[in-house]
Amino acid sequence: MAGQIRALSPGQSFSRTKRIDLKDKDRSTTADALAKLRNLVNQAVGRVRTATGSNFRVESTVGVTDDKLALLATVAATRMDDGADEEVDI
């Protein structure tokens, strides 16, 4: 994953999505799954930031599938213009 993030040009994004089946799940399980996914991407971005000095924005979203039986949790890392004044992690 870090290699794919490192290869991004400014303005390009890398995303990772996890399908979370809603059957027998509660909100804390869903929140934990999103937190684990976000942490996974954040760790990879952190390694690339340290190695390259590039700026990234990490964002996450959750959507419901059409059949309403699952959630799709997505975390995206976007390489920002390296001349940006600040690093943003949302």
KEMILO-673844 format. One line per field, with one value per residue (C-alpha): residue in one letter; x, y, z. Coordinates in steps of 0.25 Angstrom, whole numbers, plus 5000, padded with zeros to 4 digits. Each point is the difference from the previous one (the first is absolute). Layout:
// residues N
rest [a,...]
u [X,...]
v [Y,...]
w [Z,...]
END
This chain:
// residues 90
rest [m,a,g,q,i,r,a,l,s,p,g,q,s,f,s,r,t,k,r,i,d,l,k,d,k,d,r,s,t,t,a,d,a,l,a,k,l,r,n,l,v,n,q,a,v,g,r,v,r,t,a,t,g,s,n,f,r,v,e,s,t,v,g,v,t,d,d,k,l,a,l,l,a,t,v,a,a,t,r,m,d,d,g,a,d,e,e,v,d,i]
u [5000,5011,5006,4987,4999,5014,4998,4988,5002,4994,4985,4999,4994,5001,4988,4997,4986,4994,4987,4993,4989,4989,4994,5003,5008,4999,5005,5012,5004,4998,5008,5011,5001,5001,5010,5009,4999,5003,5012,5005,5000,5006,5011,5004,4999,5008,5011,5000,4999,5012,5008,4996,4996,4987,4987,4987,4986,4993,4985,4990,4985,4990,4988,4989,4999,4987,4994,5003,5007,5014,5008,5012,5010,5011,5012,5008,5014,5002,5014,4999,5008,5014,5001,4987,5002,4994,4997,4985,4995,4985]
v [5000,5010,4998,5003,5013,5004,4999,5010,5013,5013,4999,4985,4991,4986,4994,4987,4995,4990,4994,4999,4990,5006,4986,4998,5013,5011,5014,4998,4989,5009,5011,4991,4995,5014,5004,4988,5003,5015,4996,4990,5012,5010,4991,4999,5015,5003,4991,5007,5014,4997,4994,5010,5013,5000,5005,4992,5001,4988,4999,4990,4997,4989,4997,4990,4990,5000,4988,5006,4987,5006,5013,5003,5007,5008,5007,5008,5006,5012,5006,5015,5010,4999,5015,5000,5008,4990,4985,4997,4987,4999]
w [5000,5003,4987,4993,5008,4998,4985,5000,4993,5006,4999,4999,5010,5005,5007,5008,5002,5009,4999,5014,5001,5009,5004,5014,5001,5010,4999,5008,4991,4988,5006,5004,4985,4995,5010,4997,4985,5002,5009,4990,4989,5010,5003,4986,4997,5012,4995,4987,5006,5008,4988,4990,5007,4991,5006,5000,5004,5006,4999,5003,4997,5002,4990,5001,4989,4991,5007,5013,5005,5001,5002,4991,5008,4992,5004,4989,5001,4990,4997,5001,4993,5007,5000,5010,5013,5009,5001,5002,5006,5001]
END
